[in-house]
Amino acid sequence: MRCACSSDTSALDFPIHGAESECVKGVGVIDVVSYIQTEDLVKVYKLGNVEVQALRGLSIKIDQGEMVAVMGPSGSGKTTLLNIVGGLTHATAGRTWVAEREITNATPAELGVLRQRVVGHIFQTLNLIPTLTAYENVELPMLALKKTGAERKKRTTELLDTVGLALRMNHKPDELSGGEKQRVAIASALANDPPVLICDEPTGDLDTETGAKIVQFLHTVNKEMGKTVIVVTHDPAIARQTDRIFRIMDGRIISVQRPSDAEAVNAALMVQMYRDRLNETNKEIADLEILFREQRVSPENFAERWHNLTETRGFLERELHRMGF
C-alpha cells in the first residue's frame, strides 16, 4: 500500500512516474493484492426498454508491470471492462481499483485525473485529431497538465523518435499509413507518462506485418518503460506474446492462463467448454429466430441479439478449429 499525501480520506492519491512521494488527487488508499483489480463487476446498459447486461460479476487481478491480453467474442464485455478500468464509465455494481486506488465511486473530476495521469488509452478508432499534425496530437494531452513549452517539446520529440516517426512528425493523420497512425496514438497515450496503458484492438485494422510491429512497440512500452499494459484482441498470435490471457464470455471471465498453459494443460477442458457453449449458442439462435417469426421480439432487438450470438458462435468455431476440432 502506498501512503496518501492528503489527510482527506475521501480523496484518491495516485502515484506518478512510480515515485512513492509524488501523488495527485484521486481516490482513497486501500490494501489490495493487485495493482489493477475488479470485484464482481456488473454493467447494465438500457437500449430503449431493453436492458443489456454487458458484465455479469466479472473479477480480475492484474499485477504491476504485467502485459495481459483480454480475449472474447464481440459483445462479450471486453471494451466495457476497459472503459470501467480506464475511468470512462462506472460499473452498475461491483468494485474497481486502479494503481491500488479504489475508483468505484470516483467523481467525474477524479476520473478526469485518472485519465489524464494514470491511464493512457489507445482506442479502436484511434481518436487522432485530423487537423493536427502527429507532433500536435502527441503534444495535446500535455497541455491539460500545463507543461511548459520546453517540457512538451522534449517529451513529444522523444516519444515520436521512440515509435520511429521522428521524420513524420509534421504530417497530419490522412498523410500517414495505418501503422503510422497507430504509432502516433501510442505516443499520444504515453504523453503524460501514465503507469497504465489500455489498448482496444490496437492491430484490428492492420495487416499482419504492421500489426506485429505494433505489438513490438507495446512490448517496449511494457518491458523497457515499465508500464502495465492491457490489450483487447481477437488475435491468438498477439495474445500468446503477453504474460497472461483473460478469456471473457457473456460478461464473465471463463479462464485465466499463461500462454504456455493455454496451449497445453487445459486443452481438453477448454474444448469441452467451448463445445458446450457452442451448443447453447446454437439453441439460443434457434429460439430467437422462432420468437422473431412469431413477432414476439422487435426487429431491432432481434438484430442486435442475433448479431451478438452469431459473433459468439463464430468465435467458438474459430477457437475449436484452432485447437484441431
N, C-alpha and C positions, 0 to 999 in steps of 0.2 A: 504494500500500500504506500502511495506517495503522500507526503504531507500537503495539507491545504495551505494556501497563502492568504486566506481570508478567514476571519473568525465567524463569518456568516455561514452557518451550516447549510443554508438553502442554496448557496452559490456553488457552482461547479468550478473546479480548478483543473485545467488541462495542462499537462507538461508540454513544453515546446522544445523542439530540437533535441529531445532526450535529456534535457537538463533537469536536475532534481529541483533547483531553486526557481526556475523560470516558470511562471504559471499565467494563465489567462482565465478570466472569469468564465465559468461554465457550470457543471453540476457537482453535487456533494461527493466526497470521497467515501468509498465503501470497500471492504475487503472482499475480493473476488478471486477466483482461481486463475481466470484467464484474462488476457488483455482485451479481447472483444468477446462478449458473452450475451446470449439471449436466453430467456427462460419462458417457455410456454407461450410464445407469441401467437396471437390471433389477430388477423386483419380481415375486416369485412367491408366490402365496397357495396354501395347501393347504386344500381342501374335502373332508374325509374322505380318500379315497385318490386324489382327483383334484387335480392341480396346475394352477392357472390363472396364466398369465403376463400380468400386468397391464401391465408396461412391458418393452420389448424393445430396450434400447440407446438410450434417449432422451437427447438432449443439447439444452440450451437456453442462451442467454445473454441476460440482461436488464440494461440499464443503469440506474444510479441515477436516480430521478425519472421513469422511464417508466411509462406505463399501458398494459398489454398485455392482450389477450384470448386465452383458450385455448378452442378450439372442437373439437368432435368428437362422434360418436355416444355413446350410453350404453355403458359398458363399454370405452371406448377408452383409459382410463388418466388422464383429466383429474383426477379427485379424488385418485387415488393420487399423482400428481405434486404436487398441493397439499399433501397430507399429509406428503410427504417434505421439501419445501421449508419447510413450517411446523413441522417438528420433532415431528410426531405419530407418525411411524414411520420406520424405517430402510429403505433400499433393500437388496435381496438382493445386488446388486453395483453397481459404479459409484461415482462421487464427487459430492459436493454442497457448494457454497459458498453462504452467505447473508451479506449485508453484508460481503462479501470475506473471510469466515472459513469455513474448512472445518469442516463438521459431520458428515462421513462416519462417523466413529467416535465421535461425541459420546456421553457417558454420559447416562442418564436425567435426572440432575440438571442437566447442561449444557443438554439440550434443554428442560428446565423454564425455565431462564434465557432461552433463545431465545424461548419462547412468552410469557413474562411481559413481556419488554422490547424484543424486536426485531421480532417478527411479530404483527400483530393478525389475528385470524380472524373472518370472517363466514361462519358455516356455513349450509348449505341449510336446516337445521331451526331456525336462529336461536339455539337454546340459551339463551333467556332463562329465568330462574327465575320460575315463575308466582306464587309467594307474595311476591315482592319488587316494589316499585314501579319505574317507569322510572328514577327517581333512584338507587335502591338497586342496580339492575342495572348502571348505569354506574359507580357508586362501587366496586362489589365488587372489580374487578381491582386497584385501588389499595391495598386492604388487604394484599395479598400483599407489596407493596413497603414496607409500614409508613409510608405517607404520613400526615402529620398530619391531624387533622380539618379544619383550615383549608385545607390544600392540597387535600384531597379535595373539599371544598365548592366551592372556586373552580373547580377543573378540571371537576367534574361539571356545575355550573351553566353554565359556558362552552360545554361540548360540547352539552348539551341545547338551549341557545339557538342554537348553530350549525346544528343539524339541525331547528330550528323546533318544538321541543317544550317550550319553557320553561313553557307553561301546562298541560302534561300530565304533568309530572314526578312527580306523586303518584299517577298511575294505574297499575294493575297490567296486565300484558300482555293479559289477557282483556277489558280495558276499552279497548283500543286497536285501531285498524284494522290491516290487514296492512301498509300502508305505514308507519304509525307504529311498529309493532313492528320493522320493518326498520331504521328510522332509529335506534331505541334500540340495536339490535345494532351499527350502525355506530359510534355514540357509545361503546358499551362496548368495542369493538375498539380504539378510539383512546385509551382511558382512560390508559394508561401511555405515550402518545406514541411508539409504535413507528415506526421508519422504513419498515417494510414492512407492507402490508395485502393479505391474500389473501381473495378472495370466491368462494364456491362457489354459483353460480346465484342471485345476490342478487335477481333480479327474477322468478325462476321461477314463483312463486305469486301474482304481482301482475298487475293489469290494465295495459294499455299506458300509460295516462296516469300511473299511480302509478309504474310501472317507469321511465318517462322521468325522473321527479323523483328517483328513487334514483340513476340514472346521473349526474344533475347534481350530487348530493351527492358522488359518487365523484370527479367531475371537480374539485370544490372541494378534496377531500382531496388529490388529486394535484397540481393546479396551484398552489393557494394555501398548502397545508400542506407541500408538497414531498415527499409520500410516494411510494414506489414501489408501484404497485397492480397486482395480478394478478387478473383476473376470468375465471372459467369461465362460459361462457354458450352457450346454443343459439341465441340471437337474433342474426342477422346485423346488425340495426339497431344493437344495442349494440356489437358488435364493430367496426363501422365508425367508432365515435366514439373508439376507442383509437389509440395510436401504432403498434402492430403487432399482427398476428393470427398466432398459432401454431395450426396445424391438426394434430390428433392422430388417428391411425387405427391400431387394433390395437397400441397401446403405442409407436408411433413418431411422430416429427414428420414430416409429409409436406410441409408448406410453411410458410414464414415470410414474411409480406408486410405491407407498409403498406396501409392500407385503399384508397388510390387505386390502387395496383398490383393489388390483389386483384380489382378490378373491370375491369381493362383488360389489362395487359401479358401475364399468364399465363392468360388466359381459355381459350384453345384447349387448352393443356396440361392445365389443371385439368379441363376437360370430358372429355378422353380418359382421364385418370387415374381420374376418378370412374366413367366407363363401364366401364373395365377392372375396377375394384374391385367394381362392382355385379354384373358377370358372375361374378366369382369368388365373391361372397357368395351369389348365387342358386344356384350349383353346390354351395357348402358346405351350404346349407339343404337342397337336394335329397338330397345324400349323407347328411346327418344324419337326415333322415326315413326313408331306406332302412334305415340302421343301427337306428333305433328300431323299425321294423316287424319287423325280423329279430331283435329283442330282443338286440342286441349293444351297447346302451348303456342305462344305467339311466334310469328316468323322471325322476329328479332332475337328472341330468347333461344329459339331453335338454332339459328345461325351461329350464335356465339357458343352455345354449349356443344353443338356438333363440331365446330372448328376446334375447340379445346380438346374434345375427346379424340378426334382424328389425329391431332398433333401428338397426343399421348400414345395412341396406337402406333403411329409411325416411329416414335422414339423407342418404344418397346421392341418393335420388329427390327429396327436397326441394331439395337443392343444385342438381341438374340442372334442376329446374323453375324455380328462381330465376334460373338462368343462361339460361333460354329454350329448354331442350331436354327 
